[in-house]
Amino acid sequence: MSLYRPLCIGSLSLPGNLFLAPVAGYTDRAFRSICIEQGADFTCTELVSSEALVRGGVKTQTLFRRAHNESRYAVQLFGSDPDVMYRATAMLAPQRPDLVDINCGCPVPKVVKTGSGAALTRDPERLARIVEAVIRASREHLNNTPVSVKIRSGWDAQTINYRESADVALAAGASMIALHARTRAQGYEGRSDWSHIADLVSRVSVPVAGSGDLFAPQDAAAMLEQTACAAVMFARGALGNPFIFAETRSLLLTGSYAIPPLQDRIAVAFRQLALLANNVGEKSACLEMRKHFCAYTHGVAGGAELRRRLLHADTIDAYRALFALLPQSVH
Ligand SMILES: Cc1cc2nc3c(=O)[nH]c(=O)nc-3n(C[C@H](O)[C@H](O)[C@H](O)COP(=O)(O)O)c2cc1C
């Protein structure tokens, strides 16, 4: 069987198993749209605060709006209060998400301190009540959209608890587990331990999406092969490199892939800038896109100087002028 394959998450059928992971500050509507265009099979918003949502935060509302070409997408919520999570899930109804994911992996102290994110995996009773509340809200307001849970390997090296967290989430009715195979203490450093993904796959009957150290198409092929996970989630490997989806699909289906030429890559970055400007206005888009352009030009000859100048680009024309100045390699 090919490593590139369709899968079902509860009632949701997906054509392929190459996912964009939630990445706060990056996986906004414009970038998700670009990833879909470049071959992602499924996308997810960044973590959305259930508390901010129910308080009526206007900015929060924009975080989970569906992109024009996003025929299937997930919204990720975080929170520690089952009732608030219920109300936040119900508020997603106008966007009709195809999956609601519960963040149980965020290591940021500000989030963990409130009892949400990775802290939920140390409080199995609360985790169960949250999964149940989100599923109940989904049944009552979202036409029974499936619910998934994204966890880490554990709290720290001494507390590897992904098995327990997955068991609790599944007993409460979750339809998929996404596992980032690092501990909360690791943050985003050090190697992820894919043996945890393989172990979880062998223990549960729902799909497991694997996350951790997917920086090249070969990494995704290796994770699918070594762990038998149902799907892979690209995170940092997709930033400035949405091409990784089509490249990986080609590798899995044909055994090889071609890297698009730099000028095509930059053209995609400019399309992302235009989409974002459409969503948030030119000024904010130009600010937001600096980090994306830095990622798109990573490893490019003359890139360091370009990235320094990008810090002052505040109009689309300024971006264009900068790229017109680049050495031959870009054009
Ligand atoms: C800057 C940054 C922001 C992230 N934001 C989220 C998030 O909002 N929700 C989430 O579940 N995971 C988040 N993650 C974790 C990623 O989804 C992924 O699990 C992790 O980066 C491991 O994959 P990688 O090693 O291939 O990057 C974030 C990671 C990074 C680096």
The ligand as a Gaussian input file, in Angstrom:
#p B3LYP/6-31G(d) Opt

LIG

0 1
 C        6.268000      28.814000      16.454000
 C        5.441000      27.577000      16.699000
 C        4.097000      27.705000      16.990000
 C        3.316000      26.566000      17.228000
 N        1.986000      26.717000      17.474000
 C        1.217000      25.619000      17.702000
 C       -0.184000      25.744000      17.920000
 O       -0.769000      26.844000      17.855000
 N       -0.880000      24.616000      18.200000
 C       -0.274000      23.370000      18.245000
 O       -0.940000      22.372000      18.500000
 N        1.026000      23.235000      18.003000
 C        1.783000      24.310000      17.716000
 N        3.106000      24.162000      17.427000
 C        3.683000      22.789000      17.349000
 C        3.648000      22.251000      15.909000
 O        2.325000      22.039000      15.469000
 C        4.426000      20.922000      15.795000
 O        3.774000      19.934000      16.566000
 C        5.883000      21.059000      16.277000
 O        6.481000      22.219000      15.741000
 C        6.704000      19.827000      15.899000
 O        6.906000      19.715000      14.531000
 P        8.305000      20.140000      13.793000
 O        9.422000      19.623000      14.672000
 O        8.223000      19.398000      12.462000
 O        8.288000      21.626000      13.695000
 C        3.900000      25.272000      17.178000
 C        5.264000      25.153000      16.856000
 C        6.027000      26.275000      16.617000
 C        7.491000      26.110000      16.267000

